[in-house]
Amino acid sequence: MAIEDVMTRHEDMLLALPNVVGVGIGERGGKPVIKVFVTQSVPESALASDERAPESLEGFEVDVEAIGDIEVEGRKDSQNGST
């Protein structure tokens, strides 16, 4: 199965986890991984088991990366040309 399909199938579940702001595909050690982007790192002990990202999904490792808050800047409204 392709990693893209696995990520797409589990995307809604991953995005519902605390602090998760995005998911994607990356690489670690030369192997493809599913990336889970969070606003901040939180010790696993501070999370309930159902709030933790899985270590793997359908044979693909999951890598959690803290990236901070995401904000949209300078987006142009295509209907009226304003920013």
Biotite code that builds the C-alpha atoms (Angstrom):
import biotite.structure as struc

atoms = struc.array([
    struc.Atom([0.000, 0.000, 0.000], chain_id="A", res_id=1, res_name="MET", atom_name="CA", element="C"),
    struc.Atom([1.264, 3.507, -0.804], chain_id="A", res_id=2, res_name="ALA", atom_name="CA", element="C"),
    struc.Atom([2.144, 5.803, 2.100], chain_id="A", res_id=3, res_name="ILE", atom_name="CA", element="C"),
    struc.Atom([-0.068, 8.509, 0.562], chain_id="A", res_id=4, res_name="GLU", atom_name="CA", element="C"),
    struc.Atom([-3.093, 6.233, 0.844], chain_id="A", res_id=5, res_name="ASP", atom_name="CA", element="C"),
    struc.Atom([-2.287, 5.322, 4.448], chain_id="A", res_id=6, res_name="VAL", atom_name="CA", element="C"),
    struc.Atom([-1.832, 8.987, 5.405], chain_id="A", res_id=7, res_name="MET", atom_name="CA", element="C"),
    struc.Atom([-5.092, 9.986, 3.724], chain_id="A", res_id=8, res_name="THR", atom_name="CA", element="C"),
    struc.Atom([-7.002, 7.183, 5.434], chain_id="A", res_id=9, res_name="ARG", atom_name="CA", element="C"),
    struc.Atom([-5.781, 8.247, 8.908], chain_id="A", res_id=10, res_name="HIS", atom_name="CA", element="C"),
    struc.Atom([-5.563, 12.029, 8.399], chain_id="A", res_id=11, res_name="GLU", atom_name="CA", element="C"),
    struc.Atom([-8.830, 12.924, 10.182], chain_id="A", res_id=12, res_name="ASP", atom_name="CA", element="C"),
    struc.Atom([-7.891, 10.815, 13.221], chain_id="A", res_id=13, res_name="MET", atom_name="CA", element="C"),
    struc.Atom([-4.427, 12.388, 13.428], chain_id="A", res_id=14, res_name="LEU", atom_name="CA", element="C"),
    struc.Atom([-5.759, 15.950, 13.041], chain_id="A", res_id=15, res_name="LEU", atom_name="CA", element="C"),
    struc.Atom([-8.184, 15.336, 15.911], chain_id="A", res_id=16, res_name="ALA", atom_name="CA", element="C"),
    struc.Atom([-5.311, 14.732, 18.357], chain_id="A", res_id=17, res_name="LEU", atom_name="CA", element="C"),
    struc.Atom([-4.346, 17.556, 20.774], chain_id="A", res_id=18, res_name="PRO", atom_name="CA", element="C"),
    struc.Atom([-1.907, 20.158, 19.375], chain_id="A", res_id=19, res_name="ASN", atom_name="CA", element="C"),
    struc.Atom([-1.853, 18.593, 15.883], chain_id="A", res_id=20, res_name="VAL", atom_name="CA", element="C"),
    struc.Atom([-1.869, 21.243, 13.151], chain_id="A", res_id=21, res_name="VAL", atom_name="CA", element="C"),
    struc.Atom([-0.977, 19.168, 10.108], chain_id="A", res_id=22, res_name="GLY", atom_name="CA", element="C"),
    struc.Atom([0.097, 15.860, 8.611], chain_id="A", res_id=23, res_name="VAL", atom_name="CA", element="C"),
    struc.Atom([2.349, 15.040, 5.717], chain_id="A", res_id=24, res_name="GLY", atom_name="CA", element="C"),
    struc.Atom([4.928, 12.665, 4.333], chain_id="A", res_id=25, res_name="ILE", atom_name="CA", element="C"),
    struc.Atom([8.613, 12.901, 5.111], chain_id="A", res_id=26, res_name="GLY", atom_name="CA", element="C"),
    struc.Atom([11.712, 10.785, 5.382], chain_id="A", res_id=27, res_name="GLU", atom_name="CA", element="C"),
    struc.Atom([13.748, 9.472, 8.283], chain_id="A", res_id=28, res_name="ARG", atom_name="CA", element="C"),
    struc.Atom([16.749, 7.203, 7.899], chain_id="A", res_id=29, res_name="GLY", atom_name="CA", element="C"),
    struc.Atom([16.099, 6.898, 4.177], chain_id="A", res_id=30, res_name="GLY", atom_name="CA", element="C"),
    struc.Atom([12.583, 5.533, 4.720], chain_id="A", res_id=31, res_name="LYS", atom_name="CA", element="C"),
    struc.Atom([9.269, 7.300, 4.125], chain_id="A", res_id=32, res_name="PRO", atom_name="CA", element="C"),
    struc.Atom([7.381, 8.287, 7.292], chain_id="A", res_id=33, res_name="VAL", atom_name="CA", element="C"),
    struc.Atom([4.056, 9.889, 8.078], chain_id="A", res_id=34, res_name="ILE", atom_name="CA", element="C"),
    struc.Atom([4.763, 13.276, 9.671], chain_id="A", res_id=35, res_name="LYS", atom_name="CA", element="C"),
    struc.Atom([2.483, 14.649, 12.383], chain_id="A", res_id=36, res_name="VAL", atom_name="CA", element="C"),
    struc.Atom([3.063, 18.350, 13.011], chain_id="A", res_id=37, res_name="PHE", atom_name="CA", element="C"),
    struc.Atom([2.216, 19.678, 16.481], chain_id="A", res_id=38, res_name="VAL", atom_name="CA", element="C"),
    struc.Atom([2.268, 23.165, 17.979], chain_id="A", res_id=39, res_name="THR", atom_name="CA", element="C"),
    struc.Atom([4.493, 22.043, 20.848], chain_id="A", res_id=40, res_name="GLN", atom_name="CA", element="C"),
    struc.Atom([6.122, 18.906, 22.191], chain_id="A", res_id=41, res_name="SER", atom_name="CA", element="C"),
    struc.Atom([4.295, 17.411, 25.146], chain_id="A", res_id=42, res_name="VAL", atom_name="CA", element="C"),
    struc.Atom([5.675, 14.559, 27.270], chain_id="A", res_id=43, res_name="PRO", atom_name="CA", element="C"),
    struc.Atom([3.844, 11.318, 26.532], chain_id="A", res_id=44, res_name="GLU", atom_name="CA", element="C"),
    struc.Atom([3.150, 11.010, 30.256], chain_id="A", res_id=45, res_name="SER", atom_name="CA", element="C"),
    struc.Atom([1.020, 14.183, 30.029], chain_id="A", res_id=46, res_name="ALA", atom_name="CA", element="C"),
    struc.Atom([-1.245, 12.642, 27.378], chain_id="A", res_id=47, res_name="LEU", atom_name="CA", element="C"),
    struc.Atom([-3.898, 9.975, 27.697], chain_id="A", res_id=48, res_name="ALA", atom_name="CA", element="C"),
    struc.Atom([-3.284, 6.931, 25.510], chain_id="A", res_id=49, res_name="SER", atom_name="CA", element="C"),
    struc.Atom([-6.017, 8.036, 23.069], chain_id="A", res_id=50, res_name="ASP", atom_name="CA", element="C"),
    struc.Atom([-4.348, 11.472, 22.721], chain_id="A", res_id=51, res_name="GLU", atom_name="CA", element="C"),
    struc.Atom([-0.993, 10.122, 21.504], chain_id="A", res_id=52, res_name="ARG", atom_name="CA", element="C"),
    struc.Atom([0.034, 9.728, 17.886], chain_id="A", res_id=53, res_name="ALA", atom_name="CA", element="C"),
    struc.Atom([0.615, 6.065, 17.065], chain_id="A", res_id=54, res_name="PRO", atom_name="CA", element="C"),
    struc.Atom([4.208, 4.895, 16.560], chain_id="A", res_id=55, res_name="GLU", atom_name="CA", element="C"),
    struc.Atom([3.239, 3.452, 13.185], chain_id="A", res_id=56, res_name="SER", atom_name="CA", element="C"),
    struc.Atom([0.304, 3.172, 10.808], chain_id="A", res_id=57, res_name="LEU", atom_name="CA", element="C"),
    struc.Atom([-0.094, 0.171, 8.521], chain_id="A", res_id=58, res_name="GLU", atom_name="CA", element="C"),
    struc.Atom([3.640, -0.507, 8.492], chain_id="A", res_id=59, res_name="GLY", atom_name="CA", element="C"),
    struc.Atom([4.798, 3.118, 8.141], chain_id="A", res_id=60, res_name="PHE", atom_name="CA", element="C"),
    struc.Atom([6.528, 4.857, 11.047], chain_id="A", res_id=61, res_name="GLU", atom_name="CA", element="C"),
    struc.Atom([4.942, 8.032, 12.407], chain_id="A", res_id=62, res_name="VAL", atom_name="CA", element="C"),
    struc.Atom([7.249, 10.961, 13.221], chain_id="A", res_id=63, res_name="ASP", atom_name="CA", element="C"),
    struc.Atom([5.934, 13.784, 15.433], chain_id="A", res_id=64, res_name="VAL", atom_name="CA", element="C"),
    struc.Atom([7.543, 17.195, 14.892], chain_id="A", res_id=65, res_name="GLU", atom_name="CA", element="C"),
    struc.Atom([6.895, 20.399, 16.860], chain_id="A", res_id=66, res_name="ALA", atom_name="CA", element="C"),
    struc.Atom([6.560, 23.379, 14.502], chain_id="A", res_id=67, res_name="ILE", atom_name="CA", element="C"),
    struc.Atom([4.686, 25.960, 16.598], chain_id="A", res_id=68, res_name="GLY", atom_name="CA", element="C"),
    struc.Atom([1.481, 27.755, 15.688], chain_id="A", res_id=69, res_name="ASP", atom_name="CA", element="C"),
    struc.Atom([0.582, 28.178, 12.030], chain_id="A", res_id=70, res_name="ILE", atom_name="CA", element="C"),
    struc.Atom([-0.805, 31.504, 10.840], chain_id="A", res_id=71, res_name="GLU", atom_name="CA", element="C"),
    struc.Atom([-1.875, 32.577, 7.388], chain_id="A", res_id=72, res_name="VAL", atom_name="CA", element="C"),
    struc.Atom([-0.136, 35.800, 6.371], chain_id="A", res_id=73, res_name="GLU", atom_name="CA", element="C"),
    struc.Atom([-0.574, 37.975, 3.327], chain_id="A", res_id=74, res_name="GLY", atom_name="CA", element="C"),
    struc.Atom([-3.297, 35.840, 1.822], chain_id="A", res_id=75, res_name="ARG", atom_name="CA", element="C"),
    struc.Atom([-4.966, 37.646, -1.031], chain_id="A", res_id=76, res_name="LYS", atom_name="CA", element="C"),
    struc.Atom([-8.736, 37.414, -1.301], chain_id="A", res_id=77, res_name="ASP", atom_name="CA", element="C"),
    struc.Atom([-9.251, 36.414, -4.939], chain_id="A", res_id=78, res_name="SER", atom_name="CA", element="C"),
    struc.Atom([-12.783, 37.846, -5.125], chain_id="A", res_id=79, res_name="GLN", atom_name="CA", element="C"),
    struc.Atom([-12.082, 41.455, -4.226], chain_id="A", res_id=80, res_name="ASN", atom_name="CA", element="C"),
    struc.Atom([-8.299, 41.729, -4.454], chain_id="A", res_id=81, res_name="GLY", atom_name="CA", element="C"),
    struc.Atom([-7.816, 42.660, -0.794], chain_id="A", res_id=82, res_name="SER", atom_name="CA", element="C"),
    struc.Atom([-5.325, 41.093, 1.616], chain_id="A", res_id=83, res_name="THR", atom_name="CA", element="C"),
])
